[in-house]
Amino acid sequence: MSKICVVGTGYVGLVTGTCFADLGNDVVCLDVNETRINNLNNGKMPIYEPGLEQVVSLNKKAGRLNFTTDYKLALDKADFAFIAVGTPSGVDGEADLQFVRSAAEAIAEIVNHPIVVVNKSTVPVGTGDWVADIIKKRRTVIGTPLEFSVVSNPEFLREGSALSDFMEPDRVVLGSTNREAANKVAQLYSTLRCPILVTDLRTAEMIKYASNAFLATRISFINEIANMCEEMGADVQEVAMGMGYDNRIGHAFLDAGLGWGGSCFPKDVKALAHMAVLHGTHPQLLQAVMDINRNQRRRVIYKLRKALGNLDEKVIGVLGLSFKPNTDDIREAPALEIIHLLENEGAIIRAYDPQAMESTSEVFKRVIMCENPYKVAEGADALVLATEWNEFKQIDLKRIYDLMREPIIMDGRNLWDPEKVISLGFKYFGVGRGAYPNGENNA
Ligand SMILES: NC(=O)c1ccc[n+]([C@@H]2O[C@H](COP(=O)([O-])OP(=O)(O)OC[C@H]3O[C@@H](n4cnc5c(N)ncnc54)[C@H](O)[C@@H]3O)[C@@H](O)[C@H]2O)c1
């Protein structure tokens, strides 16, 4: 059993801390956000993540998982300090490292025993060395050296399936200049029976960015093909299927739609491109990947205009607000950008999401939040499916048809069967469904 402090109790920190506690370690999760910690101490979850609440409660009861805002308490006798704070986009697309810096400084100020500092936040290549420098410099000022090592341990979990991603990872990546420290961190994962790749610090940091950029590239690639399919009369769903059966390609991340969003891909692709430019290379592919993604949202507005003409005072229903199903995270969600563009054109938005209406209301005050998809459809001139929550799969489309003013469906996730939608009388627009040019032809 190890004593672990996790600095930052957001999606990654909370899942990491909880899972390490579940594996039998003694974990303290720390955050500077008092409300978040008070809520966790009172059994209230700060995020929606399937299954997490039960595992948190179980491990709290067992005394293995604690929450605090007190750095001293959290770091007391800790063998490991995992840094899992946010690294949002800065003004120029660079990763803003202010939270990593303050976490590193706090560790340097407080700890007086040997410790392994583990970077779990997604950080630019070179940050591990930078963190080590910050700690060393602080200790020089304090006057007592600290025995510590920095290990990079990028996180690959996906919101919505974070627990199983942590417990059954495809791989664990560890980077360090100190092999012994990397091995100590490897021990924490040893019961998970997954490949553990040990590299140097910078390589580990790059693996995280390269992985996210590659996945984003696959999505932008299929979206570019989807746009061609729309013009050339092909069906991108079948194209992706046909491609995916090739073992060299595979099926994952070949779903055409409204593009990638969330707290990671947008900021990480931007940060990697920014790093590349700073180092004198030309990230042309990454730029194209970002451009395609931006256009994918704009195409929805274009298609709606094509179907409805001027969008001023048109009522548009939006189903799904979170950036993907099974999360309440709305950071860089396609739905939000689409709502923003529609509101700019004077449209009135009615929306529903199983988890993300409260947070969206804080950003978009004029959006009319509805208690279910049918309320969204009432009097709507078009319905945009933005997030493919399971509960939308079996929706009663006939009832939706009867409730709408204009039966126009913009299936941004290719969730529904176009033939069925068209047979009910809708004008159907999917993404890359050129084989069903019903909406496009009738618009
Ligand atoms: N969310 C994901 O799906 C995901 C997946 C893989 C990697 N990551 C990376 O993990 C990191 C964390 O992401 P997240 O989504 O969990 O962020 P988040 O915004 O949900 O949580 C970050 C938490 O850190 C806290 N914090 C900030 N400064 C602090 C400090 N000095 N001391 C203590 N707490 C502090 C904040 O209050 C917040 O609760 C990011 O670098 C992100 O890119 C995220």
The ligand as an SDF file (V2000), in Angstrom:
LIG
                    3D

 44 48  0  0  0  0  0  0  0  0999 V2000
  -10.8350   15.3900  -18.7210 N   0  0  0  0  0  0  0  0  0  0  0  0
  -10.2820   14.4280  -19.4320 C   0  0  0  0  0  0  0  0  0  0  0  0
  -10.9680   13.6190  -20.0730 O   0  0  0  0  0  0  0  0  0  0  0  0
   -8.7770   14.2700  -19.4950 C   0  0  0  0  0  0  0  0  0  0  0  0
   -8.2340   13.0970  -20.0220 C   0  0  0  0  0  0  0  0  0  0  0  0
   -6.8590   12.9480  -20.0760 C   0  0  0  0  0  0  0  0  0  0  0  0
   -6.0490   13.9840  -19.6220 C   0  0  0  0  0  0  0  0  0  0  0  0
   -6.5950   15.1280  -19.1310 N   0  0  0  0  0  0  0  0  0  0  0  0
   -5.7040   16.1810  -18.6350 C   0  0  0  0  0  0  0  0  0  0  0  0
   -5.6910   16.1310  -17.2120 O   0  0  0  0  0  0  0  0  0  0  0  0
   -5.5790   17.4410  -16.6670 C   0  0  0  0  0  0  0  0  0  0  0  0
   -6.7510   17.7160  -15.7580 C   0  0  0  0  0  0  0  0  0  0  0  0
   -7.9250   17.7290  -16.5200 O   0  0  0  0  0  0  0  0  0  0  0  0
   -9.3730   17.7240  -15.8660 P   0  0  0  0  0  0  0  0  0  0  0  0
  -10.3420   17.5620  -16.9560 O   0  0  0  0  0  0  0  0  0  0  0  0
   -9.3840   16.7860  -14.7210 O   0  0  0  0  0  0  0  0  0  0  0  0
   -9.4240   19.2350  -15.3090 O   0  0  0  0  0  0  0  0  0  0  0  0
  -10.5240   19.8750  -14.3690 P   0  0  0  0  0  0  0  0  0  0  0  0
  -10.5900   21.2950  -14.7610 O   0  0  0  0  0  0  0  0  0  0  0  0
  -11.7570   19.0500  -14.3600 O   0  0  0  0  0  0  0  0  0  0  0  0
   -9.8830   19.7740  -12.9140 O   0  0  0  0  0  0  0  0  0  0  0  0
   -8.7270   20.4440  -12.5110 C   0  0  0  0  0  0  0  0  0  0  0  0
   -8.8390   20.6690  -11.0090 C   0  0  0  0  0  0  0  0  0  0  0  0
   -7.5900   21.1930  -10.5360 O   0  0  0  0  0  0  0  0  0  0  0  0
   -7.8590   22.1180   -9.5070 C   0  0  0  0  0  0  0  0  0  0  0  0
   -6.6820   22.9660   -9.2880 N   0  0  0  0  0  0  0  0  0  0  0  0
   -6.2040   23.9660  -10.0610 C   0  0  0  0  0  0  0  0  0  0  0  0
   -5.0780   24.4630   -9.5240 N   0  0  0  0  0  0  0  0  0  0  0  0
   -4.8320   23.7630   -8.4060 C   0  0  0  0  0  0  0  0  0  0  0  0
   -3.7880   23.7720   -7.4360 C   0  0  0  0  0  0  0  0  0  0  0  0
   -2.7750   24.6230   -7.5330 N   0  0  0  0  0  0  0  0  0  0  0  0
   -3.8450   22.9160   -6.4060 N   0  0  0  0  0  0  0  0  0  0  0  0
   -4.8760   22.0440   -6.3040 C   0  0  0  0  0  0  0  0  0  0  0  0
   -5.8880   21.9600   -7.1970 N   0  0  0  0  0  0  0  0  0  0  0  0
   -5.8540   22.8010   -8.2380 C   0  0  0  0  0  0  0  0  0  0  0  0
   -9.0890   22.8680  -10.0070 C   0  0  0  0  0  0  0  0  0  0  0  0
   -9.7610   23.5190   -8.9590 O   0  0  0  0  0  0  0  0  0  0  0  0
   -9.8980   21.7040  -10.6190 C   0  0  0  0  0  0  0  0  0  0  0  0
  -10.7920   21.1280   -9.6810 O   0  0  0  0  0  0  0  0  0  0  0  0
   -5.4820   18.3780  -17.8700 C   0  0  0  0  0  0  0  0  0  0  0  0
   -4.1460   18.6060  -18.1750 O   0  0  0  0  0  0  0  0  0  0  0  0
   -6.1330   17.5850  -18.9760 C   0  0  0  0  0  0  0  0  0  0  0  0
   -5.6570   17.9470  -20.2480 O   0  0  0  0  0  0  0  0  0  0  0  0
   -7.9390   15.2880  -19.0430 C   0  0  0  0  0  0  0  0  0  0  0  0
  1  2  1  0
  2  3  2  0
  2  4  1  0
  4  5  1  0
  4 44  2  0
  5  6  2  0
  6  7  1  0
  7  8  2  0
  8  9  1  0
  8 44  1  0
  9 10  1  0
  9 42  1  0
 10 11  1  0
 11 12  1  0
 11 40  1  0
 12 13  1  0
 13 14  1  0
 14 15  2  0
 14 16  1  0
 14 17  1  0
 17 18  1  0
 18 19  2  0
 18 20  1  0
 18 21  1  0
 21 22  1  0
 22 23  1  0
 23 24  1  0
 23 38  1  0
 24 25  1  0
 25 26  1  0
 25 36  1  0
 26 27  1  0
 26 35  1  0
 27 28  2  0
 28 29  1  0
 29 30  1  0
 29 35  2  0
 30 31  1  0
 30 32  2  0
 32 33  1  0
 33 34  2  0
 34 35  1  0
 36 37  1  0
 36 38  1  0
 38 39  1  0
 40 41  1  0
 40 42  1  0
 42 43  1  0
M  CHG  2   8   1  16  -1
M  END
$$$$
